[in-house]
Amino acid sequence: MSIIEFLKNLPEAVSQLDESTPVRLVVGSEACDLDSVVCALVYAHYLSGVPEQPLGRSKEEEGEEGGRPSSAPVSLPVLSCSSQDISLRLDVCSLFKKLGLDTASLVYRDTLPWDRLTRVESLTLVDHTHPWGEVWSLLDHAPSSVGRKEVIDHHPMAAPPPGEEGWRCTNESVGSCATLVAERLFFPSSGSGSGSCPPPPSFPPDQTTATLLLSAILMDTANLDRSKGRTSERDQAMADRLLPLATDASSSSSFSQDELYAQLVAAKFNPSPLTSAQLLRCDLKTVRVCNGNEG
C-alpha cells in the first residue's frame, strides 16, 4: 500500500477501532512541525506493512489476554495538535497539497478515541522524548496495555523517557529526525543503526515519501546550510540520497532542492491563508499553572 493510500484509509481505520483492536501508535512532538508530522506519517506507514509478531507480544503473552479474537494491527500516526490547528502549520499544509495528500485524513489528539486503546502493541515517540497529555495518561493509567516503547529523536535527551524501564531509544545528534527515520527504514547502512530496529525493507522510498522526508530535512537544517550549525554529515548524505528519488525529470512537478526549500519557507511565513482568529491562535502562548492553563 502506498503512503497516499495509507493516509486515505486512516479515517476509516480510526472509526472502526474498538477495544479488541491492536494498534501501533507513532506519536509526533508537541511542536507538531513539519519534521514531526512527516516522521509520524512515514514511520506509521512503514509499520503498517510489518508482520505482527516481530513488534508485538509473544504468543504466550497473547494467550494470556483471555482469548480475545486476533485482528490485524492498525498503525496510526498521531499528531499533538487539534484537527482545527493543523491549518496553522502552513508549510505542512502546502507540502501536503503539493503531493496530493489531505491533512484532514491525519490522526489528531482530538480525533483519536483514546478510551478504545486497550491493546497498544507498540508506542513510538518521534522527534521528542517525553509523552504529552493523552499519551502520558495512557502510560500512567494503563501501562500494561502498552507493549514495545520506543523513542526516535535528534534533540539532546536531558533524561530518559518517563515510565521507568523498557524504552528503546535512538537519540542521535543530527539536524532532522527525518534523517534518522530514513536511515532506519530505507538506508540502514547510512547510520549507526540499532539492534532493536525492525528489519528494513529492501527498497527505496517512493517519490511521495522521499519528498516528505527531504522536505523535513531541508526545513530543519535551513536547506543544509552548515553556517547555521544544524546540519550534520548524515543530514547531507541523506538529502543527497533522497533528492533524486523525490524529483522526476519527466514530470511536470520536477523541482530542485533550492526550489523546494524556497516554496516551503514562503508558505510557512505567508499568513494570507489565515483568518484573524487563526492568526491569534498562531501567536498564542500557553503558561501552565497549578490550577489550569492560561493563554
Secondary structure, 3 states (H helix, E strand, C coil): CCHHHHHHHHHHHHHCCCCCCCEEEEECCCCCCHHHHHHHHHHHHHHCCCCHHHHCCCHHHHHCCCCCCCCCCEEEEEECCCCCHHHHCHHHHHHHHHCCCCHHHCEECCCCCHHHCCCEEEEEEECCCCCCHHHHHHHHHCHHHEEEEEEEECCCCCCCCCCCCCEEEEECCCCCHHHHHHHHHCCCCCCCCCCCCCCCCCCCCCHHHHHHHHHHHHHHCCCCCHHHCCCCHHHHHHHHHHHHHHCCCCCCCCCCHHHHHHHHHHHHCCCCCCCHHHHHHHCCCCEEECCEEEC
